[in-house]
Amino acid sequence: LLRIGGFDGLPIESLDEPATRAELLEALRDLWSTDSKARAEEYAFRPLCGDMNDPANRAREELAVLGFSPSLHPLLLFPSTGPRLSAAVLRERAAEFRAAESARLGAVRLAGIKVTGKRTRAKSDGRIMAFYTFSDETGTFEAVFFPRDYARLATRLRGAGPFWIEGEATVELGEPIVEARR
């Protein structure tokens, strides 16, 4: 927690101002006995990964320590590979059709980290299909993978992502849904 800023600003008796992360690491190092110091040096007291005021460096450190990044959306750590629509813009476009029961928004391409998903069987033929919720730095969006596309893409949908989702966006009961094709 120290490495990711959980104790930023904690006072140390020997200092007049709140301690920096480097000063806290040094104080903690001094508390360890000589026997355990060598083991602790391996990770806990290694130099911080670059400038911790840089959001990307901080997020990488948080991912290494916590397994997630509370300060930065993980999608921002990956390079963009082309134009994409954001979840917020998709919702804005869907808001124009609130009065309609359903509407087509057209072809879309979004990037996201998988939040959750559910597989189910299609009523028409019993084949497996899936519903997933993805998150980008602006919000969440829903995607449905119908049986034909899910059969082709299921192995690629393992893990958290990031994922590129391409398909046809529709509005159903006021909510945008991406009928994923790729």
C-alpha positions in Angstrom: 0.0 0.0 0.0 2.9 2.3 0.6 4.2 1.8 -2.9 0.8 3.0 -4.4 0.3 6.0 -2.2 -1.9 4.5 0.6 0.2 6.3 3.2 1.0 9.5 1.3 1.2 12.4 3.7 1.7 10.3 6.8 3.8 12.2 9.4 7.1 10.9 10.6 8.3 12.2 14.0 11.8 13.2 12.7 10.3 15.3 9.8 8.7 18.7 10.0 6.5 18.1 6.9 4.4 15.1 5.8 6.7 12.4 4.4 7.2 11.7 0.7 6.9 8.1 -0.5 10.7 7.7 -0.7 11.0 9.0 2.9 8.4 6.5 4.1 10.1 3.7 2.3 13.4 4.6 3.9 11.8 4.8 7.4 10.2 1.4 6.9 13.5 0.0 5.7 15.1 1.2 8.9 12.5 -0.6 11.0 13.3 -4.0 9.5 15.9 -6.2 11.2 19.1 -7.0 9.4 18.0 -10.7 8.9 14.8 -9.8 7.0 16.2 -6.8 5.2 17.7 -8.8 2.3 14.3 -10.4 1.5 12.5 -7.1 1.8 14.9 -5.4 -0.6 13.7 -7.7 -3.5 10.3 -5.9 -3.9 9.2 -3.7 -1.0 12.1 -1.4 -1.1 13.1 -1.4 -4.7 13.1 2.1 -6.2 9.6 3.3 -7.3 8.7 2.7 -10.9 9.4 6.2 -12.4 7.5 9.3 -11.5 4.5 8.3 -9.3 2.9 11.6 -10.1 2.6 10.3 -13.7 -0.9 8.7 -13.9 0.3 5.8 -16.1 3.2 4.9 -13.8 1.0 5.1 -10.8 -1.7 2.9 -12.5 1.0 0.3 -13.4 2.2 0.2 -9.8 -1.4 -0.2 -8.6 -2.0 -3.0 -11.0 1.1 -4.8 -9.8 0.2 -4.4 -6.1 -3.6 -4.6 -6.1 -4.5 -6.3 -9.3 -6.6 -3.2 -10.4 -6.0 0.5 -10.7 -8.3 2.8 -8.6 -6.7 5.9 -10.0 -6.8 5.3 -13.8 -9.0 3.3 -16.1 -6.8 0.4 -17.3 -7.9 1.0 -20.9 -5.8 4.1 -20.9 -2.7 2.0 -20.4 -3.1 0.5 -23.9 -2.2 2.3 -27.1 -5.1 3.2 -29.3 -5.3 1.4 -32.6 -7.6 3.6 -34.4 -10.8 5.7 -34.0 -13.5 4.4 -31.7 -16.7 5.5 -30.2 -16.9 6.0 -26.4 -19.5 4.6 -24.1 -20.6 8.1 -23.3 -21.2 9.1 -26.9 -23.1 5.8 -27.5 -25.4 6.8 -24.7 -25.8 10.3 -26.0 -26.8 8.9 -29.4 -29.2 6.5 -27.8 -30.8 9.3 -25.8 -32.1 10.8 -29.1 -34.3 7.8 -29.5 -35.8 7.5 -26.0 -39.3 7.9 -27.3 -38.9 5.0 -29.8 -39.3 1.4 -28.6 -36.3 0.4 -30.6 -34.0 2.0 -33.2 -30.9 1.3 -35.1 -27.8 3.6 -34.5 -25.6 2.0 -37.2 -22.2 0.5 -37.2 -19.9 1.2 -34.2 -16.4 0.3 -32.9 -15.7 0.6 -29.2 -12.9 -0.5 -26.9 -13.5 -1.8 -23.5 -12.5 -3.9 -20.5 -14.8 -6.7 -19.7 -16.8 -6.1 -16.5 -19.1 -9.0 -16.4 -20.8 -11.5 -18.7 -23.5 -14.2 -19.0 -23.8 -17.0 -21.4 -27.2 -18.4 -22.2 -29.0 -20.5 -24.8 -30.9 -18.9 -27.6 -34.6 -19.7 -27.6 -34.7 -20.2 -31.3 -32.1 -23.0 -31.7 -30.6 -23.7 -28.2 -27.1 -22.6 -29.3 -25.0 -20.6 -26.8 -25.0 -16.8 -27.0 -23.6 -14.3 -24.5 -24.3 -10.9 -23.0 -21.3 -8.8 -21.8 -20.8 -5.5 -20.1 -17.7 -3.6 -21.0 -16.2 -0.4 -19.5 -14.2 2.3 -21.1 -12.9 5.5 -19.5 -16.3 7.2 -20.0 -18.7 4.6 -18.7 -20.1 1.1 -19.6 -21.8 -0.4 -22.6 -23.6 -3.7 -23.2 -22.9 -6.1 -26.0 -24.7 -9.1 -27.2 -23.0 -11.9 -29.1 -25.6 -14.0 -31.0 -24.9 -17.7 -31.5 -23.1 -17.5 -34.8 -20.8 -14.8 -33.7 -20.3 -16.1 -30.2 -19.2 -19.5 -31.6 -16.6 -17.8 -33.6 -15.4 -15.3 -30.9 -15.8 -17.2 -27.6 -12.1 -18.1 -27.2 -11.1 -14.5 -27.9 -13.4 -13.2 -25.2 -11.5 -14.9 -22.3 -9.8 -12.6 -19.8 -10.5 -9.0 -18.9 -9.3 -7.5 -22.1 -8.9 -4.9 -23.5 -11.3 -5.8 -26.4 -12.3 -4.1 -29.6 -16.0 -4.6 -30.1 -17.4 -3.9 -33.6 -21.0 -4.4 -34.6 -24.4 -2.7 -35.1 -25.7 -0.5 -32.3 -29.4 -0.5 -31.5 -31.5 1.1 -28.8 -33.9 -1.3 -27.0 -36.2 0.2 -24.4 -34.1 3.3 -24.2 -30.8 1.5 -23.7 -28.0 1.2 -26.2 -26.9 -2.4 -27.1 -24.1 -3.4 -29.5 -24.9 -6.5 -31.5 -21.3 -7.6 -31.7 -20.0 -9.1 -35.0 -16.2 -8.8 -34.3 
